[in-house]
Amino acid sequence: MGTQLSEFLSPTKLRHLPTNIQIVDRSIRMEMLDWQGEVLNDPAREKTVSGGRGIWKTDFGMKWLTLETLESQFRDVAVFTSPSYKQAKRNIWDKWNKFLEDQPVKIKVGENSQDLVIRLIDGKSIILVGMDNFDALRGIHPLGACNDEKAYSPILGFNEVLDLALANKKGKVLNLSTPKGRQHYYRTFMKGWGKSALKGHKSWIFGQPDVMTIPYEELLRYMPGMGGDKEMTPDYYAQEWLGQFLGYEGLVFPEFVARPWPEGHLLSVQDWNAIRDQCYIFGACDWGFADETVFLWCARTPDGRIIIFKEFTVKNRTPTQVVQLIKGKHPLPDITYLDPHAWDRERDGKSVADEFNNAGLRCEKADNRFQASIQHIRIMQTQANPSDYYMFMIVEGQATKLSQNLSSLEDRDLEPAGGGFKRHADCHAADAARYGAMTLWATPIVITTEQLVERGPIYIPSQNSMDPNTNSEVEEQIEFHPISGRPLN
């Protein structure tokens, strides 16, 4: 694949224009890489590009959607999606407006920087949408769509809203992304790949070495076996720089992205310090004497987000020794959700949990519903408001073991029955995170009827008492805790 930029001068073809629209000169001056011209000229209705980092995917998406909008027979809106609203505004909004304003002929007639809408000639417009709030697309029937970094957007927004909306006008689609394992973007890519491609679909892979938009000596720093200061594993290099769907097949947490927010789930220390005083602090611990003990300091924000802000790992230490070491790292939390296996009684009637409690770590038995906890974390990793963090975040640089677990655990590391991780799997930090995410405040524990203590209804009348303000009898209501059955007042 060539590396030289070729000047691309493209008058729009004005196909199928209604007769009441005046035809004007709309020659658009732009530069495109060879791979971009190849994709542009292909007639497929849905095109998918899996590309390495830095090959100008977003730049091409901007130009492609501009041309598609101007060529469309419909006076309507085209959609450009990003994983988040902030990512769309930061990465492409200003660049797109400048690109249109620098054209030799008038194309842009207005903009709305709050709603990220660019108004073009002939009553057409382009709207930039963050898929973290995909409901904003409801009621729109786009004439076309470009989905930037689609692998990092929640698939639910496409399945429920955008794909259906495009059917109204048979809108064309361009999907662009660096892979993220073999999740939903891989399935989208395979629809247009090779001889088995579906009708109307076409897919391409372009790696950074094919394009070389960055200096080769910079790429060497990441190449496996080259001894660079940023050397990657072969699979990770193939994914990030070559755009290949290798390794990481069947990830347990495919939504997790070990990159700074808003692209990923790592919260900067500065952002964390700004909100930590508003948070409730608690602990989560996966116990293992010879294997590994992992202790996580967790924070719950007022709106229910879980933030992991510190991590401690140790092997071959007793519960008392672990507590002493934890104290040296950070103050003990008010409550710690401890590995359910630590509560098993030995022959002497004692348990590991007893030892932790006696050493000064106040513990409660963690909720160990395995599949529910996995699903809960995955949902939290995709839920976010346009202006806020994901529901599950890790403070950058503070929980490296957990980040590694969430990035690498695969389906083959699970027990066949789905009841837990296999013994060989490096999963202790992920288990601790499961205990933290499944706290009562985040996900109510389901208790079977046999486990409930005997009690009356949640509200029962007690003996009447006198209201001192009215000197009349009032009937008191006693509220009981729904789990323990104890009175709350």
N, C-alpha and C positions, 0 to 999 in steps of 0.2 A: 504494500500500500504506500503510495507516495506521500511525501511530507510537505510538498510545496503548496502554498496557498494559491488558489486560482481565483481570479476575479470573476464573480458570477453576476451577470446583468440579466435580470429576469423581468420582462414585461408580463404582467398577469394576463392569463388567456381570456378572462371574462366569459367563461363558459356558461351557457344557458341563462344569460341575464334576462330578466323580465324587460319588456319593451319600454316600460315607463321609467327605467333607470338610464340616466344619461351616461354614455361611455366617455371616460376621460383618460388622459395619459397617466398611467400609473407605473412607470418603469421604476423598479426598486434596485438600488445599488447595494450589493452585499458581497462579502468574501466568504468562501466556503472551502473547507478541507475536502480532499478527494472522497473520503468516506461519506461525508455529508451530502455531496452531490449525487453519489450512488444511491443513497437511501431516498433522497428527494425525488429522483427521477423514476423510481420503481412505482408501478401502478397499483400495488397492493392497497387494499382498504385499511388494514390494520398492520402497522409495521412495528417491530420490536427490536431494540438495539441493546445488547448487553455489552457494556464498554468498561474499560479500565479507567482508573482515575485520571482526570486532567485531559481528556480528549475532546473537550468542549461539547459535551452532550446538551447541557442546558442552553448554551448559545445556539445550537442547531435547533432545539425545540422552539425557541423564540422566533427564529426566522421561518421555520416550517409553518408554524401556526399563523403567522402574519400572512404568508402567501395563501394558505388555505382559506383564511377568512376573507381576503379580498377577492379570491376567485369564486367563492361560493355564490350560488344563485339566491341564497336566502339573506334577507335583512334581519340578522339575528346575532346571537352571541356565540363566541367560541370560548372554550375553557382550557386553562393551563393549571394543572394540579401540582402541588408540592406536598411533601409529608406534613408540613405545618404552615400556618399563616405567616409566622415570623420568617421562616426560611424563604418563602416566596417573596416577601417584601425586601428582605435583606439581599438575596442572591440575584434577583432578576428585575425587580420593579424599576429601579432607576436606569438600569442599562437598557431596558426595553423602551422606555420613554425617550431616551437619548437617541437610540437607533432609529426610531420613527421620526423624531424631530430633525435629524440630520439628513433625511432623504431629500433628493432634489425636487420632489413634488410633494404637495400637501397630502398626507395620509391621515394623520392624527388631528382630531378636532376638539378633544377634551379628555379629562381624566378625573378620577375620584380616588385620591390616595388612601382614603379610609377603607373603602370597599374593594380597592385594587381593581378598578374598572378603567380600561382605556377605550375611549370612543373614537371610532374611525369614520371615514367617509361612507356615504350611502346608508347611514343609520345602523351600521354594524359596530360591534364592540368585542373586546377581549376581556375576560375576567380571570383573575388569578385567585385560586382557592386553595386553602390549606386543608388537607384531608383529615386533620385532627378535628375538623368541624364540617364533615361532609354533608350534614343536613342542609347547609347553605345552598347546596345544588338542587334541592328539591324544587320542582316547579319550572326548572330550566330544561329546555330541549336543545342542546348545543348543535351547531352545524359542524363541529369537529372538536377534538380534544387532544392535548399533549399532556402525558402523565410523566412528570420528571421525577427521577429517583423513586419509581413505583415500588421497588422492592422494600422500601422503607415506609411506605404508606399502608394503612390498614386495608386489607382486602374487602372488608365489609362495605366500605363506602362505594367501591366499584360494583360489587355484586348487588347491592340493594338500590343504588341510586344512579350512578353515572352510566353504567353499561346499558341500562334500560332506557335512560333518557336519550342516548345517542341513536336509538332505533328510529325515532320519529322522523329524522331527516337523513337517515343512513349516513351519519357523520363518520368521517375518517378519523383514525386514531394513530398516534405515535407514542409508543412506550419507550422510555429511556431510563436506564439504571445501571449502576454497578451491582452485581449479584449480592445476595445476602443468604448464602446457603441455597438449598433446594426447597424453597418454600413457594408461595403463590406466584412469584415472578418467574420462577423456573417453568411452572406449568404454562404460564402465558407465553414464554419464549418458545417452548416446544411446539406450540400450535403452528408456528411458521418456520420451523427448522427442518432443513433437508428435504428428502424425497417424500416424507410422510406429512408434509405441511398441509394444513387445511386450506381450502379454497379461500382466497382473499387475504391470506396471512403470509407475511414474510419476515424472517428474523435474521439478524447479523450479529457477529461477535467482532469487536475491534479492540485490540489491546494497545496499551501505551507504546510498546515497541513498534507497532504498525504505523503509528502516527507521529510519535516523538515531538510532542508539543512541550516537553520538558527536557533539559539537558541530560544526555546519557549518563554522565557521571553522577547525577542525582539519583537516577534509577538504580545504579549499581549499589547504592547504599542500602537498598531494600532487597536486592536479589539474594536468594538462598545460595550458600556456598561461596559467596564473594567476600565474606569477612567484613561487610559494611557495618557501620555503627547502628543501623536500623534494620538489620537483617531479619527477614520474615521466614516463617515456615513455608515449605513449597506450596501447600494448599492455600494458605492465606495470601501468598504472593500471586498465585494464579487467579484468585478471586478478585483481589483489589486492583492489580495492575494489568492483568491479561483479560479480565472480564469473563473468566471461565467458571462454570458451575462444577467445581471440584471440591471434594472434602465436605465436611460439615453437613452431610446428608442426614436428614431426619433429626434436626436439633430439637432438644426438649424445650428450649426457650428461644424459638426462632425470632421473636420480636425484639429481643434484647440487642442493643447496639452500644458497644463500648466506646462511645465517642461523646464529646462534650455536648450538652444541650444547646440548641434545640434539635440537632441532628441525632442525638443519642440520649442515653439515660445517665450520663455523668453530670452532676451538678457542681458548678465551680465553688471553690471554698468561699469566695466573696459572696456569692448568692446564698450559700448555706449560713454564713455568719449573719446575714441580714434577717433571717427568719428563725434562727434557732431558739431565740427567747420566747417565741410563740408556741413552741412544740412541747409535747409530752414525751419524756425520755424513758425508754424501757430497754431491756436486754433480750437477746435470743441466743440460745446455746445448744450446740450439738456436741454431745459428750462421746469421747472415745479415748481410752487410756493409751493403748499401744498405737491405734490408728492415728487419730488426731482429734483434738478438741478445738472447736471454733466458737468464739464468742463475738457477737455483733452488738454494737450499740446502735439502737434504732430510735428514730424520732417519728412521732405522728403529728402532722399538722392539724390545725383546727378543721380543715375540710377533708380529713381522712387520708391524706397522702402518707406513704411510708418512705422515709429517707434513712438509708444506712450511712452513718457518718464515721464509724470507726470499727476496726476489726482486730482481733487477737487470735493467733493460732499457736498451739503448743502440743507436744507429744510426751508420753511417758511421765505424766504428772498426776498426782492424786487430786481429788476435788479441793482439798484445803490448799494445796500448793497452787492450783489454778486460780483460786480466789485471791490469794496473796499477789500473784503476778498481775491479775486483772486490776487490782487496786493501784498498782504501780503505773498502769497505763492511763487510767481514766477513772473518775469517781464511779462507784457502783450505782446502777440504776435502782429505782424504787422496787421494781419487779422484773424478774427475768423468766421468760418462757423456756423451760428446759425440756430437752429430748425426752419423749415419753418412756424410752427404754431405761432411763436413769431412775425411774420410779419402781422398777422391779425389785421385789424383796428378796434378800438373800436368806440363807438358813437361819441366820441370827436375827431375822426380822427387820434388819436395817436395809437401807437402799443408798445408792449414790446421791439421790436427791436429798436424803437426810443429811449427808455429809456436807453438801453444798449449803444447805440452810444453816447447819450448825457453824459453818465457817463464816457466816454473815451475808451470804447471798440469798436474798429472799426469792424463792422460786415458786412457780406454778407449772403444772403439767401442760405441755404444749399440745395443741390440736394436731393430731397426726393423720388427718385424712389426706392421703397422698395425692390422688388424682384431683381432688377438689383444690388442694393448695397449688398444684402446678397450674391448673386452669386459672385460679385466682390471680397469681402473679402475672401470667400471660395477658390477662385482661387489663391489669393495672399498668402493664408496660405499653399498652396501646391507648389508654384513656388519658386525655389531656384537653384542657381548654386552649383556645388559640393563643391566649396571653399568659399561660401558666405552664408549670412543669407537668411531667407525667405523674401518674399516681404512685409509681415505684421508681425511686431514684437512688443513686449511690454518689456520695460526695467524691469528687475527682481525687484520685491518688490515695484514698483512705481505706479501701477494701479491695485490694488487688486480687486476693484469693477468690472472693465472691465474683468479681468481674470475670475471672478466668473460668470459674465453674459455669456461670450462666452463658458464656460464649462457646463452650466446648462440649458440654454434656449432650450426648446423642441418644436416640431411641434405643440403640443397642446396649446402652448402659442401664436400661430398665429391666426389672424382673419381668418374666413372661406374663405373669398375672397382673402386672401393673401396680403392685403393692408397694414398690419402693425401688431404690437404686441397687444394682448389683454390688456385691462386696468389693469387687476390684475397682469400682468407679471412684474417682476423686470428686466427692460430692458433699463433703461435710459442710462447707460454707453455704452451698445451695440448700441443704437441709435446715441449717440455722435460719436462713432467709425465709424458708417456708413457715417455720414456727413464728417468726416475727410478723409475716404478712397475715397469718391466720389468727391474729389476736381477736378477742371478743369484739373490740371496737370496729375492726375492719370487716370481719365476717362472723356473724353469730354462730355459735356452736350448736349443732343439732343434737339434742339429747333424746334417746329413745324413752318410751313410756316406762320401761322397767327401771331406768336410771333415775327417774324423778322421785324426789322425796315426797312423802305424803303431805298434802296440804289442800286447802280449799281453793276456791277460785282466786284469780289474781286480786280482785277487790272483794272484800267481805265486810258486812257491817259489824261494828262492835257495840258495846253498850253505849246508850245515849249519854251525852254530857251537856253541860250548860254553856251556852255562848255568853261570855262575860259582857259583851256589848249590847245584847238584846234581852238577856235574862230568859232566853227560850231554849228548849231542848234542841240539839242538833245531833244527827247521826254521823258518827265518824266513819271514815273509810281507811282501811289499812291496806297498803300496797306491798305486795310480796315480790321478791326478786324472781324473775322467770326461770332462772337456772338453779339457784340454791334452794329456793323456797322459803328463805328467811325473810322476816319483816324488814322493810326498808326504813321504817321510822320507829 
